């Protein structure tokens, strides 16, 4: 990603990473008079010591960049807008699943390090690693497709290209 001026695919990809992180900070039981941050009608309420503000701020900064530089190229009336919406939805789902799988892998690693009787089999670890790799390949493809919609088919994610 061009850090200071990212292509749309990379900006949206990073937004979805931040979105999942903000959701993980969200308190499951809503409490009144707790400071909340809002983005696109979603309210994130911080859990104990984790405030989602840093992620919400980044989402908003990326949204501003997208609105000013990219979304003007594909107005909602353009048929490509439907494809873009699907790609964004798919990226959010994919990042949520990646977050879950990485947490599972960390739990297995922790059990392994503790020499727990519930230590994972090599096959369990292998299957998780393969799922994560497959999802990262799918992620790279979606980012590429988003960039292509905007006429900038650059390859930023090298997943699957280096064997």
Wavefront OBJ file of the C-alpha trace (Angstrom):
o trace
v 0.000 0.000 0.000
v 1.206 3.439 -0.786
v 1.114 4.572 2.806
v 0.170 8.219 2.378
v -1.997 7.853 -0.718
v -3.283 4.281 -0.872
v -5.142 2.793 -3.793
v -8.809 2.115 -3.058
v -8.361 -1.629 -2.530
v -5.687 -1.149 0.102
v -7.615 1.650 1.831
v -10.805 -0.431 2.006
v -8.826 -3.490 3.115
v -7.283 -1.497 5.968
v -10.696 -0.076 6.873
v -12.043 -3.605 7.257
v -9.058 -4.585 9.447
v -9.782 -1.579 11.664
v -13.503 -2.346 11.618
v -12.904 -5.881 12.945
v -10.529 -4.533 15.597
v -13.086 -1.912 16.664
v -15.728 -4.637 16.881
v -13.417 -6.673 19.101
v -13.136 -3.689 21.416
v -16.905 -3.370 21.557
v -18.455 -4.264 24.864
v -20.956 -7.079 24.591
v -23.213 -5.656 27.278
v -24.011 -2.027 26.474
v -23.826 0.250 29.469
v -25.366 3.663 29.652
v -23.062 6.659 30.109
v -20.073 4.859 28.528
v -18.099 6.870 25.984
v -18.882 5.617 22.469
v -17.486 6.253 19.012
v -19.678 6.124 15.915
v -18.878 5.241 12.305
v -21.564 4.727 9.652
v -24.333 4.261 12.218
v -22.328 1.631 14.115
v -21.608 2.329 17.744
v -18.503 0.897 19.342
v -18.446 0.824 23.125
v -15.022 0.219 24.625
v -14.345 -2.902 26.690
v -12.449 -2.474 29.926
v -9.172 -0.794 28.922
v -9.465 -1.042 25.154
v -10.816 2.060 23.482
v -11.674 1.596 19.796
v -11.033 5.302 19.115
v -7.693 4.656 17.391
v -9.362 2.255 14.963
v -12.437 4.436 14.402
v -10.193 7.444 13.731
v -8.248 5.458 11.131
v -11.483 4.212 9.524
v -12.701 7.802 9.256
v -9.386 9.079 7.836
v -9.432 6.317 5.212
v -13.087 7.053 4.437
v -12.227 10.721 3.872
v -9.402 9.672 1.514
v -11.733 7.319 -0.358
v -14.504 9.903 -0.680
v -12.151 12.620 -1.912
v -10.051 10.510 -4.270
v -11.867 7.364 -5.341
v -15.581 7.059 -4.583
v -16.323 10.081 -6.772
v -15.270 7.881 -9.719
v -18.016 5.332 -9.040
v -21.215 7.054 -7.932
v -23.968 4.938 -6.337
v -25.904 5.098 -9.620
v -23.057 3.332 -11.456
v -23.584 -0.456 -11.836
v -20.000 -0.945 -10.614
v -21.146 0.359 -7.230
v -22.961 -2.946 -6.585
v -19.748 -4.882 -7.279
v -17.819 -2.563 -4.970
v -20.377 -3.019 -2.177
v -20.096 -6.809 -2.529
v -16.290 -6.672 -2.410
v -16.437 -4.521 0.740
v -18.876 -6.921 2.382
v -16.720 -9.902 1.385
v -13.599 -8.233 2.825
v -15.325 -7.579 6.138
v -16.487 -11.209 6.353
v -13.031 -12.431 5.372
v -11.247 -10.263 7.971
v -13.653 -11.420 10.669
v -12.855 -15.039 9.790
v -9.098 -14.327 9.669
v -9.312 -12.783 13.140
v -11.104 -15.881 14.454
v -8.647 -18.314 12.870
v -5.629 -16.375 14.136
v -7.093 -16.454 17.645
v -7.595 -20.211 17.352
v -3.999 -20.605 16.230
v -2.782 -18.485 19.160
v -4.808 -20.637 21.566
v -3.242 -23.782 20.129
v 0.202 -22.199 20.412
v -0.453 -21.295 24.038
v -1.603 -24.861 24.825
v 1.461 -26.233 23.070
v 3.827 -23.941 25.000
v 2.157 -24.868 28.284
v 2.582 -28.534 27.403
v -1.101 -28.821 28.077
v -2.751 -32.223 27.829
v -4.993 -30.558 25.257
v -1.990 -29.634 23.110
v -2.829 -29.517 19.416
v -1.919 -32.150 16.918
v 0.358 -31.091 14.075
v -2.589 -31.717 11.744
v -4.791 -29.179 13.614
v -2.098 -26.538 13.313
v -1.526 -27.369 9.672
v -5.216 -27.074 8.784
v -5.509 -23.695 10.508
v -2.386 -22.419 8.781
v -3.726 -23.550 5.402
v -7.092 -21.848 6.028
v -5.333 -18.602 6.945
v -3.183 -18.810 3.809
v -6.227 -19.460 1.619
v -8.098 -16.510 3.141
v -5.110 -14.208 2.637
v -4.988 -15.278 -1.013
v -8.716 -14.505 -1.331
v -8.102 -11.161 0.386
v -5.368 -10.268 -2.112
v -7.701 -11.131 -4.980
v -10.517 -8.942 -3.622
v -8.119 -6.019 -3.112
v -6.908 -6.476 -6.691
v -10.508 -6.575 -7.996
v -11.390 -3.380 -6.109
v -8.349 -1.627 -7.544
v -9.335 -2.865 -11.009
v -12.835 -1.344 -10.647
v -11.124 2.028 -10.229
v -8.735 1.516 -13.133
v -5.616 0.891 -11.071
v -4.915 -2.845 -11.336
v -1.733 -2.779 -9.276
v -0.590 -5.799 -7.335
v 0.174 -4.784 -3.758
v -0.424 -8.096 -2.001
v 2.096 -10.714 -3.018
v 0.241 -13.636 -1.446
v 0.311 -16.600 -3.750
v 2.707 -14.968 -6.207
v 5.884 -16.170 -4.540
v 6.189 -19.943 -4.461
l 1 2 3 4 5 6 7 8 9 10 11 12 13 14 15 16 17 18 19 20 21 22 23 24 25 26 27 28 29 30 31 32 33 34 35 36 37 38 39 40 41 42 43 44 45 46 47 48 49 50 51 52 53 54 55 56 57 58 59 60 61 62 63 64 65 66 67 68 69 70 71 72 73 74 75 76 77 78 79 80 81 82 83 84 85 86 87 88 89 90 91 92 93 94 95 96 97 98 99 100 101 102 103 104 105 106 107 108 109 110 111 112 113 114 115 116 117 118 119 120 121 122 123 124 125 126 127 128 129 130 131 132 133 134 135 136 137 138 139 140 141 142 143 144 145 146 147 148 149 150 151 152 153 154 155 156 157 158 159 160 161 162 163
